[in-house]
Amino acid sequence: MSDYQLRPFRWADVPAITAIYKHYVEQTAITFDTDVPSEAAMAEKFAGLVKLEHPLIIAEVDGQVVGYAYASFYRPRAAYRFTCEDSIYLHPDAKGRGIGKALLTELLAQSKAFGFKQMIAVITADTKNSIAIHEKFGFRHVGRYDAVGYKFDRWHDIVHLQLAL
């Protein structure tokens, strides 16, 4: 793999995004989804982000999507409209190359420019690398929920981290 680049989302990215997400659904508790969404379902989800003009960034290597990041409303009620939750997913082969850090850096900049004032990270508690990168960016722990997700025959905790933008 050569150097990566970050760019805006394109509709042609949906199959690659779906494939990346599939890995996390089937192999990890990073997401609590237990069924892999279809490309149509992912397209519908991303259509909502596009319509809202929320930050949506693609990481690409040699013309191939290797990761993506987005920020959208933390909760749907109007009072939450200035608070977003971040999501970052990398192809397993793209880990450890600084792509996640680059995506988070750009996501923070775009989220601030959009007008979000707070970013919340909701992370499975045993996902140490995701917690660590958020901490490096100044996110602070604001909560923990014990045994709220059941996947792969065991209970998983989640942590909430927060950063003022």
Secondary structure as a PSIPRED ss2 file (coil, helix, strand):
# PSIPRED VFORMAT (PSIPRED V4.0)

   1 M C   1.000  0.000  0.000
   2 S C   1.000  0.000  0.000
   3 D C   1.000  0.000  0.000
   4 Y E   0.000  0.000  1.000
   5 Q E   0.000  0.000  1.000
   6 L E   0.000  0.000  1.000
   7 R E   0.000  0.000  1.000
   8 P E   0.000  0.000  1.000
   9 F C   1.000  0.000  0.000
  10 R C   1.000  0.000  0.000
  11 W H   0.000  1.000  0.000
  12 A H   0.000  1.000  0.000
  13 D H   0.000  1.000  0.000
  14 V H   0.000  1.000  0.000
  15 P H   0.000  1.000  0.000
  16 A H   0.000  1.000  0.000
  17 I H   0.000  1.000  0.000
  18 T H   0.000  1.000  0.000
  19 A H   0.000  1.000  0.000
  20 I H   0.000  1.000  0.000
  21 Y H   0.000  1.000  0.000
  22 K H   0.000  1.000  0.000
  23 H H   0.000  1.000  0.000
  24 Y H   0.000  1.000  0.000
  25 V H   0.000  1.000  0.000
  26 E H   0.000  1.000  0.000
  27 Q H   0.000  1.000  0.000
  28 T C   1.000  0.000  0.000
  29 A C   1.000  0.000  0.000
  30 I C   1.000  0.000  0.000
  31 T C   1.000  0.000  0.000
  32 F C   1.000  0.000  0.000
  33 D C   1.000  0.000  0.000
  34 T C   1.000  0.000  0.000
  35 D C   1.000  0.000  0.000
  36 V C   1.000  0.000  0.000
  37 P C   1.000  0.000  0.000
  38 S C   1.000  0.000  0.000
  39 E H   0.000  1.000  0.000
  40 A H   0.000  1.000  0.000
  41 A H   0.000  1.000  0.000
  42 M H   0.000  1.000  0.000
  43 A H   0.000  1.000  0.000
  44 E H   0.000  1.000  0.000
  45 K H   0.000  1.000  0.000
  46 F H   0.000  1.000  0.000
  47 A H   0.000  1.000  0.000
  48 G H   0.000  1.000  0.000
  49 L H   0.000  1.000  0.000
  50 V H   0.000  1.000  0.000
  51 K H   0.000  1.000  0.000
  52 L H   0.000  1.000  0.000
  53 E C   1.000  0.000  0.000
  54 H C   1.000  0.000  0.000
  55 P C   1.000  0.000  0.000
  56 L E   0.000  0.000  1.000
  57 I E   0.000  0.000  1.000
  58 I E   0.000  0.000  1.000
  59 A E   0.000  0.000  1.000
  60 E E   0.000  0.000  1.000
  61 V E   0.000  0.000  1.000
  62 D C   1.000  0.000  0.000
  63 G C   1.000  0.000  0.000
  64 Q E   0.000  0.000  1.000
  65 V E   0.000  0.000  1.000
  66 V E   0.000  0.000  1.000
  67 G E   0.000  0.000  1.000
  68 Y E   0.000  0.000  1.000
  69 A E   0.000  0.000  1.000
  70 Y E   0.000  0.000  1.000
  71 A E   0.000  0.000  1.000
  72 S E   0.000  0.000  1.000
  73 F E   0.000  0.000  1.000
  74 Y C   1.000  0.000  0.000
  75 R C   1.000  0.000  0.000
  76 P C   1.000  0.000  0.000
  77 R C   1.000  0.000  0.000
  78 A H   0.000  1.000  0.000
  79 A H   0.000  1.000  0.000
  80 Y H   0.000  1.000  0.000
  81 R C   1.000  0.000  0.000
  82 F C   1.000  0.000  0.000
  83 T E   0.000  0.000  1.000
  84 C E   0.000  0.000  1.000
  85 E E   0.000  0.000  1.000
  86 D E   0.000  0.000  1.000
  87 S E   0.000  0.000  1.000
  88 I E   0.000  0.000  1.000
  89 Y E   0.000  0.000  1.000
  90 L E   0.000  0.000  1.000
  91 H C   1.000  0.000  0.000
  92 P H   0.000  1.000  0.000
  93 D H   0.000  1.000  0.000
  94 A H   0.000  1.000  0.000
  95 K C   1.000  0.000  0.000
  96 G C   1.000  0.000  0.000
  97 R C   1.000  0.000  0.000
  98 G C   1.000  0.000  0.000
  99 I H   0.000  1.000  0.000
 100 G H   0.000  1.000  0.000
 101 K H   0.000  1.000  0.000
 102 A H   0.000  1.000  0.000
 103 L H   0.000  1.000  0.000
 104 L H   0.000  1.000  0.000
 105 T H   0.000  1.000  0.000
 106 E H   0.000  1.000  0.000
 107 L H   0.000  1.000  0.000
 108 L H   0.000  1.000  0.000
 109 A H   0.000  1.000  0.000
 110 Q H   0.000  1.000  0.000
 111 S H   0.000  1.000  0.000
 112 K H   0.000  1.000  0.000
 113 A H   0.000  1.000  0.000
 114 F H   0.000  1.000  0.000
 115 G C   1.000  0.000  0.000
 116 F C   1.000  0.000  0.000
 117 K C   1.000  0.000  0.000
 118 Q E   0.000  0.000  1.000
 119 M E   0.000  0.000  1.000
 120 I E   0.000  0.000  1.000
 121 A E   0.000  0.000  1.000
 122 V E   0.000  0.000  1.000
 123 I E   0.000  0.000  1.000
 124 T E   0.000  0.000  1.000
 125 A C   1.000  0.000  0.000
 126 D C   1.000  0.000  0.000
 127 T C   1.000  0.000  0.000
 128 K H   0.000  1.000  0.000
 129 N H   0.000  1.000  0.000
 130 S H   0.000  1.000  0.000
 131 I H   0.000  1.000  0.000
 132 A H   0.000  1.000  0.000
 133 I H   0.000  1.000  0.000
 134 H H   0.000  1.000  0.000
 135 E H   0.000  1.000  0.000
 136 K H   0.000  1.000  0.000
 137 F C   1.000  0.000  0.000
 138 G C   1.000  0.000  0.000
 139 F C   1.000  0.000  0.000
 140 R E   0.000  0.000  1.000
 141 H E   0.000  0.000  1.000
 142 V E   0.000  0.000  1.000
 143 G E   0.000  0.000  1.000
 144 R E   0.000  0.000  1.000
 145 Y E   0.000  0.000  1.000
 146 D E   0.000  0.000  1.000
 147 A E   0.000  0.000  1.000
 148 V E   0.000  0.000  1.000
 149 G E   0.000  0.000  1.000
 150 Y E   0.000  0.000  1.000
 151 K E   0.000  0.000  1.000
 152 F C   1.000  0.000  0.000
 153 D C   1.000  0.000  0.000
 154 R E   0.000  0.000  1.000
 155 W E   0.000  0.000  1.000
 156 H E   0.000  0.000  1.000
 157 D E   0.000  0.000  1.000
 158 I E   0.000  0.000  1.000
 159 V E   0.000  0.000  1.000
 160 H E   0.000  0.000  1.000
 161 L E   0.000  0.000  1.000
 162 Q E   0.000  0.000  1.000
 163 L E   0.000  0.000  1.000
 164 A E   0.000  0.000  1.000
 165 L C   1.000  0.000  0.000
